[in-house]
Amino acid sequence: MRDPCIIRGRDGRFHMVWTVSWNEKGIGYARSSDLLNWSDQKYIPVMEHEPEALNCWAPELFYDEASDRYLIIWATTIPGRFPETEHSGDNDYNHRMYCTTTSDFETFSETRLFYDPGFNVIDATIMATDEGYVMFLKDETRYPEPEKNIRIASADNPMGPWSQASEPITDKWVEGPTTLQTDTGTLVFFDQYTRHRMGAVFSGDLVHWEDISHLISFPEGTRHGTVFTAERSILERLR
């Protein structure tokens, strides 16, 4: 179990997806009403129809209120599918973002390509705004020069089409963005994985970003997952 993503659904329950292995063609799913008691874990075979697919990494959930359905996105490498960046990643992994939708986590739409920014991409997460939707994503390019940073794309609909990615909003060697909106702007937390600590940037307009990593504190050993809000009663039971 790696890369957990948790959101609150329309049913009031917490829904979680995660990476189940390095080289399987599906993702994991479970749900909970209190973050303590969980349903049985379920395997969702999202890429079983692609015989050459190498992986399904870092799945993320987004609830689309307009269509009353959940969007699941994740990164997969299919060798030869995007030859222009075939050797740009570690160990020739060359990810693009794929997606499926569901209303009940029992039946799912056909998997389709979700986002191809023209580079190796992973760790995408979607956030609704007053103007539309933004997606934070990792440029996974390692060669010929490393990027390994967080960028932004925008859209009028969570299903896309999405804009080209922005310039980086973080430094290099970070991954796993997760967002939190406040009264004054947007926080993006991320894993500074080569430094074994969490980092963060803040923006009041989604254009100008300030590194506030020196202002945050996470438990030692934290790796990237999801930051989200919940009722104080749920928090107290966890404590």
Phi and psi in degrees as GROMACS dihedral restraints (atoms count N, CA, C in turn):
[ dihedral_restraints ]
;  ai    aj    ak    al  type     phi  dphi    fc
    3     4     5     6     1  -144.1    20    10
    4     5     6     7     1   156.1    20    10
    6     7     8     9     1    56.8    20    10
    7     8     9    10     1    51.3    20    10
    9    10    11    12     1   -68.7    20    10
   10    11    12    13     1   135.4    20    10
   12    13    14    15     1  -121.9    20    10
   13    14    15    16     1   126.5    20    10
   15    16    17    18     1  -124.7    20    10
   16    17    18    19     1   132.2    20    10
   18    19    20    21     1  -133.5    20    10
   19    20    21    22     1   161.1    20    10
   21    22    23    24     1   -91.4    20    10
   22    23    24    25     1   126.7    20    10
   24    25    26    27     1   -90.6    20    10
   25    26    27    28     1   176.1    20    10
   27    28    29    30     1   -64.0    20    10
   28    29    30    31     1   -21.8    20    10
   30    31    32    33     1   -86.2    20    10
   31    32    33    34     1     2.9    20    10
   33    34    35    36     1    84.2    20    10
   34    35    36    37     1    -7.5    20    10
   36    37    38    39     1   -90.0    20    10
   37    38    39    40     1   158.6    20    10
   39    40    41    42     1   -90.2    20    10
   40    41    42    43     1   129.4    20    10
   42    43    44    45     1  -112.9    20    10
   43    44    45    46     1   134.8    20    10
   45    46    47    48     1  -128.9    20    10
   46    47    48    49     1   136.9    20    10
   48    49    50    51     1  -124.8    20    10
   49    50    51    52     1   157.7    20    10
   51    52    53    54     1  -159.8    20    10
   52    53    54    55     1   166.2    20    10
   54    55    56    57     1   -77.8    20    10
   55    56    57    58     1   129.0    20    10
   57    58    59    60     1   -96.1    20    10
   58    59    60    61     1   -21.5    20    10
   60    61    62    63     1  -168.7    20    10
   61    62    63    64     1   174.4    20    10
   63    64    65    66     1   -72.2    20    10
   64    65    66    67     1   -35.2    20    10
   66    67    68    69     1  -136.4    20    10
   67    68    69    70     1    31.7    20    10
   69    70    71    72     1   -98.2    20    10
   70    71    72    73     1   168.3    20    10
   72    73    74    75     1  -107.4    20    10
   73    74    75    76     1    30.9    20    10
   75    76    77    78     1  -150.7    20    10
   76    77    78    79     1   178.7    20    10
   78    79    80    81     1  -129.7    20    10
   79    80    81    82     1   168.5    20    10
   81    82    83    84     1  -100.2    20    10
   82    83    84    85     1   154.4    20    10
   84    85    86    87     1  -146.8    20    10
   85    86    87    88     1   141.2    20    10
   87    88    89    90     1  -155.5    20    10
   88    89    90    91     1   165.0    20    10
   90    91    92    93     1  -139.2    20    10
   91    92    93    94     1   160.5    20    10
   93    94    95    96     1  -155.1    20    10
   94    95    96    97     1   150.5    20    10
   96    97    98    99     1   -94.7    20    10
   97    98    99   100     1   -16.1    20    10
   99   100   101   102     1  -139.1    20    10
  100   101   102   103     1     4.3    20    10
  102   103   104   105     1    69.6    20    10
  103   104   105   106     1     3.9    20    10
  105   106   107   108     1  -109.6    20    10
  106   107   108   109     1   -46.4    20    10
  108   109   110   111     1  -105.0    20    10
  109   110   111   112     1   124.3    20    10
  111   112   113   114     1  -120.4    20    10
  112   113   114   115     1   151.5    20    10
  114   115   116   117     1   -67.7    20    10
  115   116   117   118     1   169.9    20    10
  117   118   119   120     1   -60.2    20    10
  118   119   120   121     1   147.3    20    10
  120   121   122   123     1   -72.3    20    10
  121   122   123   124     1   141.1    20    10
  123   124   125   126     1  -123.7    20    10
  124   125   126   127     1   139.7    20    10
  126   127   128   129     1   -99.1    20    10
  127   128   129   130     1   125.0    20    10
  129   130   131   132     1  -109.1    20    10
  130   131   132   133     1   112.3    20    10
  132   133   134   135     1   -82.8    20    10
  133   134   135   136     1    67.2    20    10
  135   136   137   138     1   -68.9    20    10
  136   137   138   139     1   -23.4    20    10
  138   139   140   141     1  -121.6    20    10
  139   140   141   142     1    18.9    20    10
  141   142   143   144     1   -63.5    20    10
  142   143   144   145     1   -22.2    20    10
  144   145   146   147     1   -78.3    20    10
  145   146   147   148     1    -8.9    20    10
  147   148   149   150     1  -106.0    20    10
  148   149   150   151     1    99.2    20    10
  150   151   152   153     1   -62.5    20    10
  151   152   153   154     1   -24.8    20    10
  153   154   155   156     1   -95.3    20    10
  154   155   156   157     1    -3.9    20    10
  156   157   158   159     1   -60.4    20    10
  157   158   159   160     1   135.7    20    10
  159   160   161   162     1   -93.2    20    10
  160   161   162   163     1   -24.6    20    10
  162   163   164   165     1  -167.4    20    10
  163   164   165   166     1   168.7    20    10
  165   166   167   168     1  -139.9    20    10
  166   167   168   169     1   101.9    20    10
  168   169   170   171     1  -116.5    20    10
  169   170   171   172     1   147.1    20    10
  171   172   173   174     1    52.7    20    10
  172   173   174   175     1    56.9    20    10
  174   175   176   177     1   -67.9    20    10
  175   176   177   178     1   148.7    20    10
  177   178   179   180     1  -133.4    20    10
  178   179   180   181     1   148.7    20    10
  180   181   182   183     1  -110.5    20    10
  181   182   183   184     1   145.3    20    10
  183   184   185   186     1  -144.3    20    10
  184   185   186   187     1   131.2    20    10
  186   187   188   189     1   -94.9    20    10
  187   188   189   190     1   120.3    20    10
  189   190   191   192     1   -95.2    20    10
  190   191   192   193     1   104.5    20    10
  192   193   194   195     1   -64.2    20    10
  193   194   195   196     1   -36.5    20    10
  195   196   197   198     1   -61.5    20    10
  196   197   198   199     1   -39.1    20    10
  198   199   200   201     1  -102.0    20    10
  199   200   201   202     1    -4.0    20    10
  201   202   203   204     1    54.1    20    10
  202   203   204   205     1    52.1    20    10
  204   205   206   207     1  -150.0    20    10
  205   206   207   208     1   161.7    20    10
  207   208   209   210     1   -99.2    20    10
  208   209   210   211     1   136.8    20    10
  210   211   212   213     1  -105.0    20    10
  211   212   213   214     1   128.4    20    10
  213   214   215   216     1  -114.3    20    10
  214   215   216   217     1   126.5    20    10
  216   217   218   219     1  -123.6    20    10
  217   218   219   220     1   150.9    20    10
  219   220   221   222     1  -159.1    20    10
  220   221   222   223     1   170.3    20    10
  222   223   224   225     1  -106.5    20    10
  223   224   225   226     1   134.9    20    10
  225   226   227   228     1  -136.9    20    10
  226   227   228   229     1   143.6    20    10
  228   229   230   231     1  -103.9    20    10
  229   230   231   232     1   126.8    20    10
  231   232   233   234     1  -121.1    20    10
  232   233   234   235     1   105.1    20    10
  234   235   236   237     1   -52.0    20    10
  235   236   237   238     1   133.9    20    10
  237   238   239   240     1    84.7    20    10
  238   239   240   241     1    -9.2    20    10
  240   241   242   243     1   -73.2    20    10
  241   242   243   244     1   -34.9    20    10
  243   244   245   246     1  -129.0    20    10
  244   245   246   247     1    76.1    20    10
  246   247   248   249     1   -62.1    20    10
  247   248   249   250     1   -23.9    20    10
  249   250   251   252     1   -66.4    20    10
  250   251   252   253     1   -21.2    20    10
  252   253   254   255     1  -126.0    20    10
  253   254   255   256     1    28.0    20    10
  255   256   257   258     1   -55.5    20    10
  256   257   258   259     1   -37.6    20    10
  258   259   260   261     1  -113.8    20    10
  259   260   261   262     1    29.9    20    10
  261   262   263   264     1   -88.9    20    10
  262   263   264   265     1   -12.8    20    10
  264   265   266   267     1  -111.9    20    10
  265   266   267   268     1   174.2    20    10
  267   268   269   270     1   -63.8    20    10
  268   269   270   271     1   131.8    20    10
  270   271   272   273     1    54.2    20    10
  271   272   273   274     1    31.7    20    10
  273   274   275   276     1    64.3    20    10
  274   275   276   277     1    18.4    20    10
  276   277   278   279     1   -70.9    20    10
  277   278   279   280     1   133.3    20    10
  279   280   281   282     1  -138.2    20    10
  280   281   282   283     1    78.4    20    10
  282   283   284   285     1   -77.0    20    10
  283   284   285   286     1   150.6    20    10
  285   286   287   288     1  -133.7    20    10
  286   287   288   289     1   163.1    20    10
  288   289   290   291     1   -90.1    20    10
  289   290   291   292     1   133.6    20    10
  291   292   293   294     1  -120.6    20    10
  292   293   294   295     1   166.6    20    10
  294   295   296   297     1  -150.5    20    10
  295   296   297   298     1   161.1    20    10
  297   298   299   300     1  -145.9    20    10
  298   299   300   301     1   163.2    20    10
  300   301   302   303     1  -126.9    20    10
  301   302   303   304     1   156.8    20    10
  303   304   305   306     1  -156.7    20    10
  304   305   306   307     1   152.4    20    10
  306   307   308   309     1  -105.2    20    10
  307   308   309   310     1   -14.8    20    10
  309   310   311   312     1  -141.6    20    10
  310   311   312   313     1     1.2    20    10
  312   313   314   315     1    60.9    20    10
  313   314   315   316     1    23.4    20    10
  315   316   317   318     1  -115.1    20    10
  316   317   318   319     1   -43.5    20    10
  318   319   320   321     1  -118.1    20    10
  319   320   321   322     1   146.7    20    10
  321   322   323   324     1  -135.1    20    10
  322   323   324   325     1   147.9    20    10
  324   325   326   327     1   -71.1    20    10
  325   326   327   328     1   165.5    20    10
  327   328   329   330     1   -63.1    20    10
  328   329   330   331     1   138.4    20    10
  330   331   332   333     1   -64.9    20    10
  331   332   333   334     1   139.5    20    10
  333   334   335   336     1  -142.5    20    10
  334   335   336   337     1   162.3    20    10
  336   337   338   339     1   -63.7    20    10
  337   338   339   340     1   130.0    20    10
  339   340   341   342     1  -102.6    20    10
  340   341   342   343     1   -43.6    20    10
  342   343   344   345     1  -152.9    20    10
  343   344   345   346     1   123.7    20    10
  345   346   347   348     1  -125.2    20    10
  346   347   348   349     1    97.1    20    10
  348   349   350   351     1   -83.8    20    10
  349   350   351   352     1     2.3    20    10
  351   352   353   354     1    90.3    20    10
  352   353   354   355     1     5.1    20    10
  354   355   356   357     1  -143.4    20    10
  355   356   357   358     1   170.7    20    10
  357   358   359   360     1   -66.1    20    10
  358   359   360   361     1   117.4    20    10
  360   361   362   363     1  -130.9    20    10
  361   362   363   364     1   144.3    20    10
  363   364   365   366     1  -155.8    20    10
  364   365   366   367     1   171.8    20    10
  366   367   368   369     1    59.5    20    10
  367   368   369   370     1    43.8    20    10
  369   370   371   372     1   -85.6    20    10
  370   371   372   373     1   143.1    20    10
  372   373   374   375     1  -142.3    20    10
  373   374   375   376     1   141.1    20    10
  375   376   377   378     1  -109.0    20    10
  376   377   378   379     1   142.0    20    10
  378   379   380   381     1  -134.4    20    10
  379   380   381   382     1   133.9    20    10
  381   382   383   384     1   -82.0    20    10
  382   383   384   385     1   143.4    20    10
  384   385   386   387     1  -129.4    20    10
  385   386   387   388     1   175.8    20    10
  387   388   389   390     1   -65.7    20    10
  388   389   390   391     1   -26.7    20    10
  390   391   392   393     1   -95.7    20    10
  391   392   393   394     1   -14.1    20    10
  393   394   395   396     1   158.2    20    10
  394   395   396   397     1  -126.1    20    10
  396   397   398   399     1  -140.1    20    10
  397   398   399   400     1   145.5    20    10
  399   400   401   402     1  -125.0    20    10
  400   401   402   403     1   149.7    20    10
  402   403   404   405     1  -126.4    20    10
  403   404   405   406     1   123.5    20    10
  405   406   407   408     1   -94.4    20    10
  406   407   408   409     1   135.0    20    10
  408   409   410   411     1  -146.8    20    10
  409   410   411   412     1   157.4    20    10
  411   412   413   414     1  -101.0    20    10
  412   413   414   415     1   127.0    20    10
  414   415   416   417     1   -78.8    20    10
  415   416   417   418     1   107.0    20    10
  417   418   419   420     1   -88.0    20    10
  418   419   420   421     1    10.4    20    10
  420   421   422   423     1   -58.5    20    10
  421   422   423   424     1   127.5    20    10
  423   424   425   426     1  -111.2    20    10
  424   425   426   427     1   -34.0    20    10
  426   427   428   429     1  -128.4    20    10
  427   428   429   430     1   146.6    20    10
  429   430   431   432     1   -77.0    20    10
  430   431   432   433     1   -22.5    20    10
  432   433   434   435     1  -127.8    20    10
  433   434   435   436     1   138.5    20    10
  435   436   437   438     1   -70.7    20    10
  436   437   438   439     1   139.9    20    10
  438   439   440   441     1  -105.3    20    10
  439   440   441   442     1   -71.8    20    10
  441   442   443   444     1    51.0    20    10
  442   443   444   445     1    46.1    20    10
  444   445   446   447     1  -130.0    20    10
  445   446   447   448     1   174.2    20    10
  447   448   449   450     1  -102.0    20    10
  448   449   450   451     1   135.0    20    10
  450   451   452   453     1  -129.6    20    10
  451   452   453   454     1   176.6    20    10
  453   454   455   456     1  -129.3    20    10
  454   455   456   457     1   142.5    20    10
  456   457   458   459     1  -126.6    20    10
  457   458   459   460     1   162.0    20    10
  459   460   461   462     1  -133.8    20    10
  460   461   462   463     1   160.2    20    10
  462   463   464   465     1  -160.0    20    10
  463   464   465   466     1   160.5    20    10
  465   466   467   468     1   -87.8    20    10
  466   467   468   469     1   -15.6    20    10
  468   469   470   471     1  -137.7    20    10
  469   470   471   472     1   137.7    20    10
  471   472   473   474     1   -61.3    20    10
  472   473   474   475     1   -20.4    20    10
  474   475   476   477     1   -83.8    20    10
  475   476   477   478     1    -2.1    20    10
  477   478   479   480     1    92.7    20    10
  478   479   480   481     1  -174.5    20    10
  480   481   482   483     1   -71.8    20    10
  481   482   483   484     1   148.7    20    10
  483   484   485   486     1   -99.7    20    10
  484   485   486   487     1   150.2    20    10
  486   487   488   489     1   -71.1    20    10
  487   488   489   490     1   171.0    20    10
  489   490   491   492     1   -64.6    20    10
  490   491   492   493     1   154.3    20    10
  492   493   494   495     1   -72.2    20    10
  493   494   495   496     1   148.0    20    10
  495   496   497   498     1   -75.3    20    10
  496   497   498   499     1   179.3    20    10
  498   499   500   501     1   -67.1    20    10
  499   500   501   502     1   159.9    20    10
  501   502   503   504     1   -60.1    20    10
  502   503   504   505     1   143.1    20    10
  504   505   506   507     1  -105.3    20    10
  505   506   507   508     1    -0.5    20    10
  507   508   509   510     1  -131.7    20    10
  508   509   510   511     1   174.6    20    10
  510   511   512   513     1   -79.6    20    10
  511   512   513   514     1  -172.1    20    10
  513   514   515   516     1   -85.3    20    10
  514   515   516   517     1   167.2    20    10
  516   517   518   519     1    63.0    20    10
  517   518   519   520     1    49.1    20    10
  519   520   521   522     1  -132.1    20    10
  520   521   522   523     1   162.1    20    10
  522   523   524   525     1  -160.9    20    10
  523   524   525   526     1   173.6    20    10
  525   526   527   528     1    64.2    20    10
  526   527   528   529     1    53.0    20    10
  528   529   530   531     1   -65.0    20    10
  529   530   531   532     1   144.9    20    10
  531   532   533   534     1  -144.1    20    10
  532   533   534   535     1   139.8    20    10
  534   535   536   537     1  -114.4    20    10
  535   536   537   538     1   156.5    20    10
  537   538   539   540     1  -147.0    20    10
  538   539   540   541     1   123.4    20    10
  540   541   542   543     1   -92.5    20    10
  541   542   543   544     1   135.5    20    10
  543   544   545   546     1  -118.6    20    10
  544   545   546   547     1  -179.3    20    10
  546   547   548   549     1   -65.6    20    10
  547   548   549   550     1   -23.1    20    10
  549   550   551   552     1  -110.0    20    10
  550   551   552   553     1    -7.2    20    10
  552   553   554   555     1   163.2    20    10
  553   554   555   556     1  -155.4    20    10
  555   556   557   558     1  -120.4    20    10
  556   557   558   559     1   129.5    20    10
  558   559   560   561     1   -99.7    20    10
  559   560   561   562     1   135.3    20    10
  561   562   563   564     1  -122.4    20    10
  562   563   564   565     1   113.6    20    10
  564   565   566   567     1   -92.3    20    10
  565   566   567   568     1   150.9    20    10
  567   568   569   570     1  -155.1    20    10
  568   569   570   571     1   163.7    20    10
  570   571   572   573     1   -93.8    20    10
  571   572   573   574     1   113.2    20    10
  573   574   575   576     1   -84.4    20    10
  574   575   576   577     1    74.5    20    10
  576   577   578   579     1   -68.3    20    10
  577   578   579   580     1   -23.8    20    10
  579   580   581   582     1   -80.5    20    10
  580   581   582   583     1   -14.8    20    10
  582   583   584   585     1  -107.7    20    10
  583   584   585   586     1    -0.1    20    10
  585   586   587   588     1    58.3    20    10
  586   587   588   589     1    46.4    20    10
  588   589   590   591     1  -158.3    20    10
  589   590   591   592     1   165.6    20    10
  591   592   593   594     1   -91.9    20    10
  592   593   594   595     1   150.7    20    10
  594   595   596   597     1  -129.8    20    10
  595   596   597   598     1   174.1    20    10
  597   598   599   600     1  -158.1    20    10
  598   599   600   601     1   150.8    20    10
  600   601   602   603     1  -127.9    20    10
  601   602   603   604     1   157.6    20    10
  603   604   605   606     1  -133.7    20    10
  604   605   606   607     1   143.9    20    10
  606   607   608   609     1  -144.8    20    10
  607   608   609   610     1   141.6    20    10
  609   610   611   612     1   -92.9    20    10
  610   611   612   613     1    -9.6    20    10
  612   613   614   615     1  -138.3    20    10
  613   614   615   616     1     6.1    20    10
  615   616   617   618     1    63.6    20    10
  616   617   618   619     1    16.3    20    10
  618   619   620   621     1  -120.6    20    10
  619   620   621   622     1   -50.0    20    10
  621   622   623   624     1  -101.2    20    10
  622   623   624   625     1   126.3    20    10
  624   625   626   627     1  -121.1    20    10
  625   626   627   628     1   139.6    20    10
  627   628   629   630     1  -119.3    20    10
  628   629   630   631     1   131.7    20    10
  630   631   632   633     1   -76.8    20    10
  631   632   633   634     1   119.9    20    10
  633   634   635   636     1  -119.0    20    10
  634   635   636   637     1    27.0    20    10
  636   637   638   639     1   -57.4    20    10
  637   638   639   640     1   -29.9    20    10
  639   640   641   642     1   -73.4    20    10
  640   641   642   643     1    -9.2    20    10
  642   643   644   645     1  -101.0    20    10
  643   644   645   646     1    -6.0    20    10
  645   646   647   648     1  -106.8    20    10
  646   647   648   649     1   160.5    20    10
  648   649   650   651     1  -142.9    20    10
  649   650   651   652     1   127.5    20    10
  651   652   653   654     1  -126.7    20    10
  652   653   654   655     1   155.4    20    10
  654   655   656   657     1   -57.9    20    10
  655   656   657   658     1   144.8    20    10
  657   658   659   660     1   -58.4    20    10
  658   659   660   661     1   135.9    20    10
  660   661   662   663     1    90.3    20    10
  661   662   663   664     1    -1.4    20    10
  663   664   665   666     1   -60.8    20    10
  664   665   666   667     1   133.8    20    10
  666   667   668   669     1  -115.6    20    10
  667   668   669   670     1   174.0    20    10
  669   670   671   672     1   -69.0    20    10
  670   671   672   673     1   139.9    20    10
  672   673   674   675     1  -153.7    20    10
  673   674   675   676     1  -125.4    20    10
  675   676   677   678     1  -133.6    20    10
  676   677   678   679     1   132.7    20    10
  678   679   680   681     1   -99.5    20    10
  679   680   681   682     1   129.8    20    10
  681   682   683   684     1  -152.8    20    10
  682   683   684   685     1   166.0    20    10
  684   685   686   687     1   -99.9    20    10
  685   686   687   688     1   154.2    20    10
  687   688   689   690     1  -153.2    20    10
  688   689   690   691     1   165.5    20    10
  690   691   692   693     1   -61.5    20    10
  691   692   693   694     1   148.5    20    10
  693   694   695   696     1   -60.0    20    10
  694   695   696   697     1   -32.0    20    10
  696   697   698   699     1   -63.3    20    10
  697   698   699   700     1   -36.7    20    10
  699   700   701   702     1   -68.1    20    10
  700   701   702   703     1   -43.0    20    10
  702   703   704   705     1   -60.1    20    10
  703   704   705   706     1   -43.7    20    10
  705   706   707   708     1   -64.6    20    10
  706   707   708   709     1   -37.4    20    10
  708   709   710   711     1   -65.8    20    10
  709   710   711   712     1   -35.9    20    10
  711   712   713   714     1   -65.9    20    10
  712   713   714   715     1   -41.3    20    10
